[in-house]
Amino acid sequence: ATPSIKCHATLPGIYSEASTLADIDWDNLGFGLIPTDYMYMMKCARGEGFSKGELKRYGNIEISPAAGVLNYGQGLFEGLKAYRTRDGNIVLFRPNENALRMRAGAERMCMPAPTVDQFLETVKETVLANERWIPPAGKGSLYVRPLLMGSGSVLGIAPAPEYTFLIYVSPVGNYFKEGLSPINLVIENDFHRASPGGTGGVKTIGNYAAVLKAHTAAKAKGYSDVLYLDCVHKKYLEEVSSCNVFVVKGNTICTPAIKGTILPGITRKSIIDIARGLGFEVLEQLVSVDELLNADEVFCTGTAVVVSPVGSITYMDERTAFGDGKVGRVSQQLYTALTSLQMGLSEDQKGWIVKL
Ligand code: COI
């Protein structure tokens, strides 16, 4: 049955259906698209800034067959989450970081980007318009997916003449079917996610297309995801298709340094901060496969995956297990610290929470 939570009064008038919670199975959310009521769209020409957009009914969009994004992959996305807290607030976690990351990615991909303020305002507006889709406290979150794309027509290689910024949302639960139970990763030897000088360090759509082959093959073999190695030495960890990776040894936590081929994850950055605050030594540096396989614990971080403990890594057909199938002590501690903050259960001393 639909929990009887009253939604906040949102934008008056047009969003009348926002007054009660959507009638879906809130106890069984996974990470699949559940279409909601509204999306936000804003367009601008090359060389100009975004100025005015609007909320629209969620639905298909019309786009030129010659659009830059369709032909040359000129596109970026972001991912962030809105939570309903126990005391009835709706909060976002560090949305300004997503705005800044989109701006950095846009510079790399020759696109104009919304300002930080435009990004924050339009995300808030979209979340509030879809308020009835925000899961009850503790049952998941509303995943917010901002897109930036070259929507104008091009035939030869060139930045598109027009750009579209679009935000859609979907209620989500756990990314991995395992939930907080440990996931099983396989190290990929033949395919790489990114190369020096490429676009691995920005959230461009092509980075995710590039991992589909290895990811699909790994899933077919029963693995949760793929861990990629650097393409030069084939020896140092980069990241997983959907998230960053951390290796724990004693009181030290290591994660691959950001050097252009690794996505600067906002959860990654938050966990580094939280872990240091809890007294761990955190090193951002090269992390070899050997160090990984000798670790006490391994875990992944990302907006979608939150903190996901790793139960095993398979490398060259050999499986190394961690923690007896149980969630590691450090992973659990960091998961609890992060999610308590995100869900409004612990005090936000860092100013990471934005209340709507
Ligand atoms: C996120 O964590 O928000 C991402 O963008 C990863 C994606 C594979 C779901």
Residues whose N, C-alpha, C, O or C-beta is under 5 A from the ligand:
A	BS01	COI	G79 S241 S242 G302 T303 A304 V305
